[in-house]
Amino acid sequence: MFYDHHFIGMHWIWWLLVAGFILLIIFNMLPYRTASASKEDALDILKMRYARGEIEQEEFEERKRVLLQSK
């Protein structure tokens, strides 16, 4: 009676694999949001730390000099 139906047996696993493959393709095509945060260079991070008051002006100037020399 139900032996001619496609979902009897192991045939439904192929549909799960196809759906998983489609989802994998879709999620690989979406851009990652964390990639935009990594575009800051070391000098920008140093400026932000100085602006927040984490480092003093002398330390800022010294680190800025070292960073500019290494470029």
mmCIF file of the N, C-alpha and C atoms, coordinates in Angstrom:
data_MODEL
# 
_entry.id   MODEL 
# 
loop_
_atom_site.group_PDB 
_atom_site.id 
_atom_site.type_symbol 
_atom_site.label_atom_id 
_atom_site.label_alt_id 
_atom_site.label_comp_id 
_atom_site.label_asym_id 
_atom_site.label_entity_id 
_atom_site.label_seq_id 
_atom_site.pdbx_PDB_ins_code 
_atom_site.Cartn_x 
_atom_site.Cartn_y 
_atom_site.Cartn_z 
_atom_site.occupancy 
_atom_site.B_iso_or_equiv 
_atom_site.pdbx_formal_charge 
_atom_site.auth_seq_id 
_atom_site.auth_comp_id 
_atom_site.auth_asym_id 
_atom_site.auth_atom_id 
_atom_site.pdbx_PDB_model_num 
ATOM 1   N N  . MET A 1 1  ? 0.816  -1.185 0.000  1.00 0.00 ? 1  MET A N  1 
ATOM 2   C CA . MET A 1 1  ? 0.000  0.000  0.000  1.00 0.00 ? 1  MET A CA 1 
ATOM 3   C C  . MET A 1 1  ? 0.871  1.265  0.000  1.00 0.00 ? 1  MET A C  1 
ATOM 4   N N  . PHE A 1 2  ? 1.803  1.403  0.965  1.00 0.00 ? 2  PHE A N  1 
ATOM 5   C CA . PHE A 1 2  ? 2.660  2.581  1.025  1.00 0.00 ? 2  PHE A CA 1 
ATOM 6   C C  . PHE A 1 2  ? 4.049  2.323  0.467  1.00 0.00 ? 2  PHE A C  1 
ATOM 7   N N  . TYR A 1 3  ? 4.268  1.187  -0.168 1.00 0.00 ? 3  TYR A N  1 
ATOM 8   C CA . TYR A 1 3  ? 5.605  0.843  -0.610 1.00 0.00 ? 3  TYR A CA 1 
ATOM 9   C C  . TYR A 1 3  ? 6.071  1.659  -1.804 1.00 0.00 ? 3  TYR A C  1 
ATOM 10  N N  . ASP A 1 4  ? 5.186  2.305  -2.529 1.00 0.00 ? 4  ASP A N  1 
ATOM 11  C CA . ASP A 1 4  ? 5.587  3.127  -3.661 1.00 0.00 ? 4  ASP A CA 1 
ATOM 12  C C  . ASP A 1 4  ? 5.845  4.580  -3.262 1.00 0.00 ? 4  ASP A C  1 
ATOM 13  N N  . HIS A 1 5  ? 5.656  4.925  -2.016 1.00 0.00 ? 5  HIS A N  1 
ATOM 14  C CA . HIS A 1 5  ? 5.862  6.290  -1.551 1.00 0.00 ? 5  HIS A CA 1 
ATOM 15  C C  . HIS A 1 5  ? 7.359  6.562  -1.415 1.00 0.00 ? 5  HIS A C  1 
ATOM 16  N N  . HIS A 1 6  ? 7.820  7.761  -1.730 1.00 0.00 ? 6  HIS A N  1 
ATOM 17  C CA . HIS A 1 6  ? 9.238  8.077  -1.743 1.00 0.00 ? 6  HIS A CA 1 
ATOM 18  C C  . HIS A 1 6  ? 9.847  8.174  -0.352 1.00 0.00 ? 6  HIS A C  1 
ATOM 19  N N  . PHE A 1 7  ? 9.077  8.461  0.665  1.00 0.00 ? 7  PHE A N  1 
ATOM 20  C CA . PHE A 1 7  ? 9.642  8.657  1.987  1.00 0.00 ? 7  PHE A CA 1 
ATOM 21  C C  . PHE A 1 7  ? 9.715  7.372  2.799  1.00 0.00 ? 7  PHE A C  1 
ATOM 22  N N  . ILE A 1 8  ? 9.358  6.266  2.231  1.00 0.00 ? 8  ILE A N  1 
ATOM 23  C CA . ILE A 1 8  ? 9.513  4.989  2.903  1.00 0.00 ? 8  ILE A CA 1 
ATOM 24  C C  . ILE A 1 8  ? 10.947 4.535  2.680  1.00 0.00 ? 8  ILE A C  1 
ATOM 25  N N  . GLY A 1 9  ? 11.574 4.047  3.707  1.00 0.00 ? 9  GLY A N  1 
ATOM 26  C CA . GLY A 1 9  ? 12.956 3.617  3.584  1.00 0.00 ? 9  GLY A CA 1 
ATOM 27  C C  . GLY A 1 9  ? 13.906 4.766  3.867  1.00 0.00 ? 9  GLY A C  1 
ATOM 28  N N  . MET A 1 10 ? 15.016 4.804  3.154  1.00 0.00 ? 10 MET A N  1 
ATOM 29  C CA . MET A 1 10 ? 16.063 5.779  3.415  1.00 0.00 ? 10 MET A CA 1 
ATOM 30  C C  . MET A 1 10 ? 16.055 6.953  2.442  1.00 0.00 ? 10 MET A C  1 
ATOM 31  N N  . HIS A 1 11 ? 15.067 7.068  1.593  1.00 0.00 ? 11 HIS A N  1 
ATOM 32  C CA . HIS A 1 11 ? 15.040 8.109  0.580  1.00 0.00 ? 11 HIS A CA 1 
ATOM 33  C C  . HIS A 1 11 ? 14.949 9.505  1.186  1.00 0.00 ? 11 HIS A C  1 
ATOM 34  N N  . TRP A 1 12 ? 14.384 9.680  2.347  1.00 0.00 ? 12 TRP A N  1 
ATOM 35  C CA . TRP A 1 12 ? 14.233 10.997 2.968  1.00 0.00 ? 12 TRP A CA 1 
ATOM 36  C C  . TRP A 1 12 ? 15.574 11.580 3.384  1.00 0.00 ? 12 TRP A C  1 
ATOM 37  N N  . ILE A 1 13 ? 16.575 10.733 3.571  1.00 0.00 ? 13 ILE A N  1 
ATOM 38  C CA . ILE A 1 13 ? 17.903 11.234 3.948  1.00 0.00 ? 13 ILE A CA 1 
ATOM 39  C C  . ILE A 1 13 ? 18.489 12.080 2.815  1.00 0.00 ? 13 ILE A C  1 
ATOM 40  N N  . TRP A 1 14 ? 18.242 11.701 1.567  1.00 0.00 ? 14 TRP A N  1 
ATOM 41  C CA . TRP A 1 14 ? 18.749 12.482 0.443  1.00 0.00 ? 14 TRP A CA 1 
ATOM 42  C C  . TRP A 1 14 ? 18.162 13.889 0.435  1.00 0.00 ? 14 TRP A C  1 
ATOM 43  N N  . TRP A 1 15 ? 16.881 14.020 0.813  1.00 0.00 ? 15 TRP A N  1 
ATOM 44  C CA . TRP A 1 15 ? 16.268 15.351 0.871  1.00 0.00 ? 15 TRP A CA 1 
ATOM 45  C C  . TRP A 1 15 ? 16.897 16.181 1.990  1.00 0.00 ? 15 TRP A C  1 
ATOM 46  N N  . LEU A 1 16 ? 17.243 15.549 3.096  1.00 0.00 ? 16 LEU A N  1 
ATOM 47  C CA . LEU A 1 16 ? 17.932 16.268 4.171  1.00 0.00 ? 16 LEU A CA 1 
ATOM 48  C C  . LEU A 1 16 ? 19.318 16.723 3.728  1.00 0.00 ? 16 LEU A C  1 
ATOM 49  N N  . LEU A 1 17 ? 20.019 15.877 3.005  1.00 0.00 ? 17 LEU A N  1 
ATOM 50  C CA . LEU A 1 17 ? 21.336 16.254 2.497  1.00 0.00 ? 17 LEU A CA 1 
ATOM 51  C C  . LEU A 1 17 ? 21.250 17.402 1.486  1.00 0.00 ? 17 LEU A C  1 
ATOM 52  N N  . VAL A 1 18 ? 20.260 17.354 0.623  1.00 0.00 ? 18 VAL A N  1 
ATOM 53  C CA . VAL A 1 18 ? 20.078 18.428 -0.356 1.00 0.00 ? 18 VAL A CA 1 
ATOM 54  C C  . VAL A 1 18 ? 19.735 19.737 0.356  1.00 0.00 ? 18 VAL A C  1 
ATOM 55  N N  . ALA A 1 19 ? 18.851 19.688 1.342  1.00 0.00 ? 19 ALA A N  1 
ATOM 56  C CA . ALA A 1 19 ? 18.486 20.895 2.091  1.00 0.00 ? 19 ALA A CA 1 
ATOM 57  C C  . ALA A 1 19 ? 19.691 21.439 2.860  1.00 0.00 ? 19 ALA A C  1 
ATOM 58  N N  . GLY A 1 20 ? 20.481 20.553 3.455  1.00 0.00 ? 20 GLY A N  1 
ATOM 59  C CA . GLY A 1 20 ? 21.686 20.988 4.163  1.00 0.00 ? 20 GLY A CA 1 
ATOM 60  C C  . GLY A 1 20 ? 22.690 21.622 3.223  1.00 0.00 ? 20 GLY A C  1 
ATOM 61  N N  . PHE A 1 21 ? 22.854 21.067 2.047  1.00 0.00 ? 21 PHE A N  1 
ATOM 62  C CA . PHE A 1 21 ? 23.772 21.628 1.054  1.00 0.00 ? 21 PHE A CA 1 
ATOM 63  C C  . PHE A 1 21 ? 23.313 23.011 0.604  1.00 0.00 ? 21 PHE A C  1 
ATOM 64  N N  . ILE A 1 22 ? 22.029 23.174 0.392  1.00 0.00 ? 22 ILE A N  1 
ATOM 65  C CA . ILE A 1 22 ? 21.488 24.483 -0.005 1.00 0.00 ? 22 ILE A CA 1 
ATOM 66  C C  . ILE A 1 22 ? 21.711 25.510 1.108  1.00 0.00 ? 22 ILE A C  1 
ATOM 67  N N  . LEU A 1 23 ? 21.461 25.111 2.357  1.00 0.00 ? 23 LEU A N  1 
ATOM 68  C CA . LEU A 1 23 ? 21.692 26.026 3.482  1.00 0.00 ? 23 LEU A CA 1 
ATOM 69  C C  . LEU A 1 23 ? 23.171 26.379 3.603  1.00 0.00 ? 23 LEU A C  1 
ATOM 70  N N  . LEU A 1 24 ? 24.045 25.432 3.379  1.00 0.00 ? 24 LEU A N  1 
ATOM 71  C CA . LEU A 1 24 ? 25.476 25.689 3.430  1.00 0.00 ? 24 LEU A CA 1 
ATOM 72  C C  . LEU A 1 24 ? 25.885 26.708 2.377  1.00 0.00 ? 24 LEU A C  1 
ATOM 73  N N  . ILE A 1 25 ? 25.356 26.580 1.189  1.00 0.00 ? 25 ILE A N  1 
ATOM 74  C CA . ILE A 1 25 ? 25.663 27.537 0.121  1.00 0.00 ? 25 ILE A CA 1 
ATOM 75  C C  . ILE A 1 25 ? 25.140 28.924 0.476  1.00 0.00 ? 25 ILE A C  1 
ATOM 76  N N  . ILE A 1 26 ? 23.933 28.997 0.994  1.00 0.00 ? 26 ILE A N  1 
ATOM 77  C CA . ILE A 1 26 ? 23.349 30.296 1.344  1.00 0.00 ? 26 ILE A CA 1 
ATOM 78  C C  . ILE A 1 26 ? 24.155 30.981 2.440  1.00 0.00 ? 26 ILE A C  1 
ATOM 79  N N  . PHE A 1 27 ? 24.530 30.236 3.496  1.00 0.00 ? 27 PHE A N  1 
ATOM 80  C CA . PHE A 1 27 ? 25.268 30.856 4.598  1.00 0.00 ? 27 PHE A CA 1 
ATOM 81  C C  . PHE A 1 27 ? 26.700 31.203 4.214  1.00 0.00 ? 27 PHE A C  1 
ATOM 82  N N  . ASN A 1 28 ? 27.284 30.515 3.259  1.00 0.00 ? 28 ASN A N  1 
ATOM 83  C CA . ASN A 1 28 ? 28.610 30.889 2.790  1.00 0.00 ? 28 ASN A CA 1 
ATOM 84  C C  . ASN A 1 28 ? 28.580 32.128 1.920  1.00 0.00 ? 28 ASN A C  1 
ATOM 85  N N  . MET A 1 29 ? 27.456 32.432 1.313  1.00 0.00 ? 29 MET A N  1 
ATOM 86  C CA . MET A 1 29 ? 27.346 33.615 0.469  1.00 0.00 ? 29 MET A CA 1 
ATOM 87  C C  . MET A 1 29 ? 27.063 34.870 1.287  1.00 0.00 ? 29 MET A C  1 
ATOM 88  N N  . LEU A 1 30 ? 26.538 34.728 2.501  1.00 0.00 ? 30 LEU A N  1 
ATOM 89  C CA . LEU A 1 30 ? 26.247 35.882 3.340  1.00 0.00 ? 30 LEU A CA 1 
ATOM 90  C C  . LEU A 1 30 ? 27.547 36.456 3.893  1.00 0.00 ? 30 LEU A C  1 
ATOM 91  N N  . PRO A 1 31 ? 27.677 37.773 3.927  1.00 0.00 ? 31 PRO A N  1 
ATOM 92  C CA . PRO A 1 31 ? 28.910 38.362 4.465  1.00 0.00 ? 31 PRO A CA 1 
ATOM 93  C C  . PRO A 1 31 ? 28.933 38.257 5.992  1.00 0.00 ? 31 PRO A C  1 
ATOM 94  N N  . TYR A 1 32 ? 30.123 38.083 6.517  1.00 0.00 ? 32 TYR A N  1 
ATOM 95  C CA . TYR A 1 32 ? 30.286 38.023 7.966  1.00 0.00 ? 32 TYR A CA 1 
ATOM 96  C C  . TYR A 1 32 ? 30.387 39.439 8.515  1.00 0.00 ? 32 TYR A C  1 
ATOM 97  N N  . ARG A 1 33 ? 29.720 39.692 9.608  1.00 0.00 ? 33 ARG A N  1 
ATOM 98  C CA . ARG A 1 33 ? 29.766 41.024 10.199 1.00 0.00 ? 33 ARG A CA 1 
ATOM 99  C C  . ARG A 1 33 ? 31.070 41.269 10.946 1.00 0.00 ? 33 ARG A C  1 
ATOM 100 N N  . THR A 1 34 ? 31.743 40.234 11.400 1.00 0.00 ? 34 THR A N  1 
ATOM 101 C CA . THR A 1 34 ? 32.976 40.428 12.148 1.00 0.00 ? 34 THR A CA 1 
ATOM 102 C C  . THR A 1 34 ? 34.123 40.863 11.259 1.00 0.00 ? 34 THR A C  1 
ATOM 103 N N  . ALA A 1 35 ? 34.028 40.677 9.979  1.00 0.00 ? 35 ALA A N  1 
ATOM 104 C CA . ALA A 1 35 ? 35.100 41.064 9.073  1.00 0.00 ? 35 ALA A CA 1 
ATOM 105 C C  . ALA A 1 35 ? 35.242 42.578 9.007  1.00 0.00 ? 35 ALA A C  1 
ATOM 106 N N  . SER A 1 36 ? 34.175 43.320 9.171  1.00 0.00 ? 36 SER A N  1 
ATOM 107 C CA . SER A 1 36 ? 34.262 44.774 9.110  1.00 0.00 ? 36 SER A CA 1 
ATOM 108 C C  . SER A 1 36 ? 34.944 45.353 10.341 1.00 0.00 ? 36 SER A C  1 
ATOM 109 N N  . ALA A 1 37 ? 34.872 44.668 11.473 1.00 0.00 ? 37 ALA A N  1 
ATOM 110 C CA . ALA A 1 37 ? 35.506 45.166 12.689 1.00 0.00 ? 37 ALA A CA 1 
ATOM 111 C C  . ALA A 1 37 ? 37.016 45.009 12.641 1.00 0.00 ? 37 ALA A C  1 
ATOM 112 N N  . SER A 1 38 ? 37.533 44.118 11.835 1.00 0.00 ? 38 SER A N  1 
ATOM 113 C CA . SER A 1 38 ? 38.968 43.870 11.790 1.00 0.00 ? 38 SER A CA 1 
ATOM 114 C C  . SER A 1 38 ? 39.701 44.825 10.855 1.00 0.00 ? 38 SER A C  1 
ATOM 115 N N  . LYS A 1 39 ? 39.040 45.821 10.312 1.00 0.00 ? 39 LYS A N  1 
ATOM 116 C CA . LYS A 1 39 ? 39.681 46.738 9.383  1.00 0.00 ? 39 LYS A CA 1 
ATOM 117 C C  . LYS A 1 39 ? 40.413 47.874 10.096 1.00 0.00 ? 39 LYS A C  1 
ATOM 118 N N  . GLU A 1 40 ? 40.348 47.920 11.407 1.00 0.00 ? 40 GLU A N  1 
ATOM 119 C CA . GLU A 1 40 ? 41.063 48.943 12.155 1.00 0.00 ? 40 GLU A CA 1 
ATOM 120 C C  . GLU A 1 40 ? 42.536 48.585 12.200 1.00 0.00 ? 40 GLU A C  1 
ATOM 121 N N  . ASP A 1 41 ? 43.378 49.570 11.985 1.00 0.00 ? 41 ASP A N  1 
ATOM 122 C CA . ASP A 1 41 ? 44.795 49.285 12.109 1.00 0.00 ? 41 ASP A CA 1 
ATOM 123 C C  . ASP A 1 41 ? 45.264 49.636 13.519 1.00 0.00 ? 41 ASP A C  1 
ATOM 124 N N  . ALA A 1 42 ? 46.504 49.376 13.798 1.00 0.00 ? 42 ALA A N  1 
ATOM 125 C CA . ALA A 1 42 ? 47.034 49.540 15.150 1.00 0.00 ? 42 ALA A CA 1 
ATOM 126 C C  . ALA A 1 42 ? 47.003 51.004 15.593 1.00 0.00 ? 42 ALA A C  1 
ATOM 127 N N  . LEU A 1 43 ? 47.226 51.916 14.671 1.00 0.00 ? 43 LEU A N  1 
ATOM 128 C CA . LEU A 1 43 ? 47.215 53.332 15.031 1.00 0.00 ? 43 LEU A CA 1 
ATOM 129 C C  . LEU A 1 43 ? 45.815 53.797 15.431 1.00 0.00 ? 43 LEU A C  1 
ATOM 130 N N  . ASP A 1 44 ? 44.797 53.297 14.751 1.00 0.00 ? 44 ASP A N  1 
ATOM 131 C CA . ASP A 1 44 ? 43.422 53.642 15.133 1.00 0.00 ? 44 ASP A CA 1 
ATOM 132 C C  . ASP A 1 44 ? 43.089 53.125 16.531 1.00 0.00 ? 44 ASP A C  1 
ATOM 133 N N  . ILE A 1 45 ? 43.522 51.918 16.827 1.00 0.00 ? 45 ILE A N  1 
ATOM 134 C CA . ILE A 1 45 ? 43.286 51.354 18.160 1.00 0.00 ? 45 ILE A CA 1 
ATOM 135 C C  . ILE A 1 45 ? 44.023 52.159 19.213 1.00 0.00 ? 45 ILE A C  1 
ATOM 136 N N  . LEU A 1 46 ? 45.249 52.558 18.892 1.00 0.00 ? 46 LEU A N  1 
ATOM 137 C CA . LEU A 1 46 ? 46.026 53.377 19.823 1.00 0.00 ? 46 LEU A CA 1 
ATOM 138 C C  . LEU A 1 46 ? 45.333 54.717 20.082 1.00 0.00 ? 46 LEU A C  1 
ATOM 139 N N  . LYS A 1 47 ? 44.808 55.335 19.037 1.00 0.00 ? 47 LYS A N  1 
ATOM 140 C CA . LYS A 1 47 ? 44.095 56.606 19.201 1.00 0.00 ? 47 LYS A CA 1 
ATOM 141 C C  . LYS A 1 47 ? 42.834 56.442 20.050 1.00 0.00 ? 47 LYS A C  1 
ATOM 142 N N  . MET A 1 48 ? 42.137 55.348 19.866 1.00 0.00 ? 48 MET A N  1 
ATOM 143 C CA . MET A 1 48 ? 40.928 55.113 20.669 1.00 0.00 ? 48 MET A CA 1 
ATOM 144 C C  . MET A 1 48 ? 41.290 54.895 22.142 1.00 0.00 ? 48 MET A C  1 
ATOM 145 N N  . ARG A 1 49 ? 42.376 54.172 22.401 1.00 0.00 ? 49 ARG A N  1 
ATOM 146 C CA . ARG A 1 49 ? 42.797 53.951 23.787 1.00 0.00 ? 49 ARG A CA 1 
ATOM 147 C C  . ARG A 1 49 ? 43.197 55.269 24.441 1.00 0.00 ? 49 ARG A C  1 
ATOM 148 N N  . TYR A 1 50 ? 43.859 56.146 23.699 1.00 0.00 ? 50 TYR A N  1 
ATOM 149 C CA . TYR A 1 50 ? 44.244 57.452 24.228 1.00 0.00 ? 50 TYR A CA 1 
ATOM 150 C C  . TYR A 1 50 ? 43.008 58.313 24.485 1.00 0.00 ? 50 TYR A C  1 
ATOM 151 N N  . ALA A 1 51 ? 42.053 58.253 23.574 1.00 0.00 ? 51 ALA A N  1 
ATOM 152 C CA . ALA A 1 51 ? 40.832 59.045 23.736 1.00 0.00 ? 51 ALA A CA 1 
ATOM 153 C C  . ALA A 1 51 ? 40.017 58.576 24.945 1.00 0.00 ? 51 ALA A C  1 
ATOM 154 N N  . ARG A 1 52 ? 40.045 57.281 25.231 1.00 0.00 ? 52 ARG A N  1 
ATOM 155 C CA . ARG A 1 52 ? 39.311 56.766 26.393 1.00 0.00 ? 52 ARG A CA 1 
ATOM 156 C C  . ARG A 1 52 ? 40.052 56.992 27.702 1.00 0.00 ? 52 ARG A C  1 
ATOM 157 N N  . GLY A 1 53 ? 41.296 57.443 27.619 1.00 0.00 ? 53 GLY A N  1 
ATOM 158 C CA . GLY A 1 53 ? 42.072 57.707 28.816 1.00 0.00 ? 53 GLY A CA 1 
ATOM 159 C C  . GLY A 1 53 ? 42.772 56.474 29.374 1.00 0.00 ? 53 GLY A C  1 
ATOM 160 N N  . GLU A 1 54 ? 42.915 55.447 28.592 1.00 0.00 ? 54 GLU A N  1 
ATOM 161 C CA . GLU A 1 54 ? 43.584 54.230 29.049 1.00 0.00 ? 54 GLU A CA 1 
ATOM 162 C C  . GLU A 1 54 ? 45.100 54.409 29.116 1.00 0.00 ? 54 GLU A C  1 
ATOM 163 N N  . ILE A 1 55 ? 45.639 55.292 28.264 1.00 0.00 ? 55 ILE A N  1 
ATOM 164 C CA . ILE A 1 55 ? 47.085 55.531 28.264 1.00 0.00 ? 55 ILE A CA 1 
ATOM 165 C C  . ILE A 1 55 ? 47.335 57.030 28.345 1.00 0.00 ? 55 ILE A C  1 
ATOM 166 N N  . GLU A 1 56 ? 48.506 57.385 28.846 1.00 0.00 ? 56 GLU A N  1 
ATOM 167 C CA . GLU A 1 56 ? 48.903 58.792 28.977 1.00 0.00 ? 56 GLU A CA 1 
ATOM 168 C C  . GLU A 1 56 ? 49.458 59.303 27.645 1.00 0.00 ? 56 GLU A C  1 
ATOM 169 N N  . GLN A 1 57 ? 49.661 60.622 27.590 1.00 0.00 ? 57 GLN A N  1 
ATOM 170 C CA . GLN A 1 57 ? 50.144 61.228 26.357 1.00 0.00 ? 57 GLN A CA 1 
ATOM 171 C C  . GLN A 1 57 ? 51.558 60.763 26.012 1.00 0.00 ? 57 GLN A C  1 
ATOM 172 N N  . GLU A 1 58 ? 52.421 60.605 27.015 1.00 0.00 ? 58 GLU A N  1 
ATOM 173 C CA . GLU A 1 58 ? 53.790 60.161 26.749 1.00 0.00 ? 58 GLU A CA 1 
ATOM 174 C C  . GLU A 1 58 ? 53.800 58.751 26.151 1.00 0.00 ? 58 GLU A C  1 
ATOM 175 N N  . GLU A 1 59 ? 52.985 57.865 26.724 1.00 0.00 ? 59 GLU A N  1 
ATOM 176 C CA . GLU A 1 59 ? 52.914 56.505 26.207 1.00 0.00 ? 59 GLU A CA 1 
ATOM 177 C C  . GLU A 1 59 ? 52.313 56.493 24.802 1.00 0.00 ? 59 GLU A C  1 
ATOM 178 N N  . PHE A 1 60 ? 51.313 57.343 24.579 1.00 0.00 ? 60 PHE A N  1 
ATOM 179 C CA . PHE A 1 60 ? 50.711 57.443 23.256 1.00 0.00 ? 60 PHE A CA 1 
ATOM 180 C C  . PHE A 1 60 ? 51.743 57.875 22.222 1.00 0.00 ? 60 PHE A C  1 
ATOM 181 N N  . GLU A 1 61 ? 52.504 58.910 22.534 1.00 0.00 ? 61 GLU A N  1 
ATOM 182 C CA . GLU A 1 61 ? 53.502 59.418 21.599 1.00 0.00 ? 61 GLU A CA 1 
ATOM 183 C C  . GLU A 1 61 ? 54.584 58.369 21.326 1.00 0.00 ? 61 GLU A C  1 
ATOM 184 N N  . GLU A 1 62 ? 55.025 57.668 22.363 1.00 0.00 ? 62 GLU A N  1 
ATOM 185 C CA . GLU A 1 62 ? 56.061 56.651 22.188 1.00 0.00 ? 62 GLU A CA 1 
ATOM 186 C C  . GLU A 1 62 ? 55.569 55.500 21.311 1.00 0.00 ? 62 GLU A C  1 
ATOM 187 N N  . ARG A 1 63 ? 54.382 55.012 21.595 1.00 0.00 ? 63 ARG A N  1 
ATOM 188 C CA . ARG A 1 63 ? 53.835 53.905 20.804 1.00 0.00 ? 63 ARG A CA 1 
ATOM 189 C C  . ARG A 1 63 ? 53.536 54.335 19.369 1.00 0.00 ? 63 ARG A C  1 
ATOM 190 N N  . LYS A 1 64 ? 53.086 55.562 19.209 1.00 0.00 ? 64 LYS A N  1 
ATOM 191 C CA . LYS A 1 64 ? 52.812 56.082 17.869 1.00 0.00 ? 64 LYS A CA 1 
ATOM 192 C C  . LYS A 1 64 ? 54.127 56.171 17.074 1.00 0.00 ? 64 LYS A C  1 
ATOM 193 N N  . ARG A 1 65 ? 55.188 56.614 17.723 1.00 0.00 ? 65 ARG A N  1 
ATOM 194 C CA . ARG A 1 65 ? 56.488 56.692 17.062 1.00 0.00 ? 65 ARG A CA 1 
ATOM 195 C C  . ARG A 1 65 ? 56.974 55.301 16.640 1.00 0.00 ? 65 ARG A C  1 
ATOM 196 N N  . VAL A 1 66 ? 56.798 54.321 17.520 1.00 0.00 ? 66 VAL A N  1 
ATOM 197 C CA . VAL A 1 66 ? 57.217 52.951 17.202 1.00 0.00 ? 66 VAL A CA 1 
ATOM 198 C C  . VAL A 1 66 ? 56.395 52.386 16.040 1.00 0.00 ? 66 VAL A C  1 
ATOM 199 N N  . LEU A 1 67 ? 55.092 52.642 16.054 1.00 0.00 ? 67 LEU A N  1 
ATOM 200 C CA . LEU A 1 67 ? 54.245 52.138 14.975 1.00 0.00 ? 67 LEU A CA 1 
ATOM 201 C C  . LEU A 1 67 ? 54.587 52.766 13.630 1.00 0.00 ? 67 LEU A C  1 
ATOM 202 N N  . LEU A 1 68 ? 54.857 54.064 13.641 1.00 0.00 ? 68 LEU A N  1 
ATOM 203 C CA . LEU A 1 68 ? 55.171 54.749 12.389 1.00 0.00 ? 68 LEU A CA 1 
ATOM 204 C C  . LEU A 1 68 ? 56.550 54.354 11.865 1.00 0.00 ? 68 LEU A C  1 
ATOM 205 N N  . GLN A 1 69 ? 57.469 53.993 12.754 1.00 0.00 ? 69 GLN A N  1 
ATOM 206 C CA . GLN A 1 69 ? 58.790 53.529 12.318 1.00 0.00 ? 69 GLN A CA 1 
ATOM 207 C C  . GLN A 1 69 ? 58.724 52.148 11.686 1.00 0.00 ? 69 GLN A C  1 
ATOM 208 N N  . SER A 1 70 ? 57.798 51.313 12.162 1.00 0.00 ? 70 SER A N  1 
ATOM 209 C CA . SER A 1 70 ? 57.730 49.937 11.673 1.00 0.00 ? 70 SER A CA 1 
ATOM 210 C C  . SER A 1 70 ? 57.047 49.827 10.311 1.00 0.00 ? 70 SER A C  1 
ATOM 211 N N  . LYS A 1 71 ? 56.418 50.893 9.854  1.00 0.00 ? 71 LYS A N  1 
ATOM 212 C CA . LYS A 1 71 ? 55.719 50.829 8.552  1.00 0.00 ? 71 LYS A CA 1 
ATOM 213 C C  . LYS A 1 71 ? 56.650 50.929 7.419  1.00 0.00 ? 71 LYS A C  1 
# 
